[in-house]
């Protein structure tokens, strides 16, 4: 009896989406090669919040113990307006963890290597075609049963296929930093504050300057500084320390460290594509559905969609892979579309400042279980 030939995937992008797809495919028996245009395999971001949907994926990939060791679950998600506490959300029953982005990337990179994934740094995918052929920047052409475009908002894979998209920008943006916890110094300023909480400091008067304070682990603190894109002083990096401490004086010890760091102010944006796939090519992550960070679901949805993609194509015969991608998008995309819309709404209205926002429809994506084989039964019935 002759066994079927091993199927092969070429992936553009070694970020969270690309590595998740790579690990899932390799564990399902595929040979996988990942191309990363950067010269080094690293994640340059700051901190991240993972919700139950992506944590379920990471559990399925076998990374649970390592991930838990380098992350934490804060006691509460606290929201303040003009330094008055408006809500403390315990998020009972919903799994969530905070960590640094470099740590998460290292966990996925280790899992990919353990699964036998080939990862090439300094290799840029310039284009792809529907038949599953990629062309590298140096002109090399490589064939695959599946091509995954996980190459970000400026995706070469997406654009080379002529997939149309719209981009909606919001009035605010954010600068992200990792600093030391400074817990003792912060407690000296506000002894009654639980500095292990995520604390969302909103301020509208005398100007809009928000700080999302997120402990990432015992030693590192993730600070996200939000300001309107039109505010030249608020968006400046390195930051204007006097400005930020005048609005958020209790955060002075951490902001003083931020003031010595380089960085960039990123405007909020939502990218909606005409389609997530063409022939044997699929898009995941920011190349397909970049979203505002209001619900902290951008990376989570990226990993979920990368995982479900791997299973959708693995469950189908090789000859039916394009049809499997059509069905995958039909079933999975509605969750991400709704999350994009809600994130855009919260960004546009700044209504996260009202507190008690992680309830009802806003946590639909967080509760989603991509490993549940019956999750689409109601959709399939129609």
Secondary structure, DSSP 8 states (H G I E B T S, - for coil): -------EEEEE--SHHHHHHHHHHHHTT-EEEEEESSSS------EEEEEHHHHHHHHHTT-HHHHHHT-B--S-EEEEETTEEEEEE--TT--EEEEEHHHHHHHHHHHHHHTT-EEEET--EEEE-TTSEEEETTS-EEE-SEEEE---TT-HHHHHTT--EEEEEEEEEEEEEEEE--HHHHHHH-TTS-TTSEEEEE--SSS-EEEEEEE-SSSEEEEEEEEETT-TTTT-SS--HHHHHHH-GGGHHHHHHHTT-----EEEEEEEES-SEETTEEE-THHHH---STTS-HHHHHHHHHHHHHHHHHTS-GGGHHHHHHHHHHHHHHHHHHHHHHHHHHHHHTGGGGS--SSGGGGHHHH--TT-TTTTHHHHT-
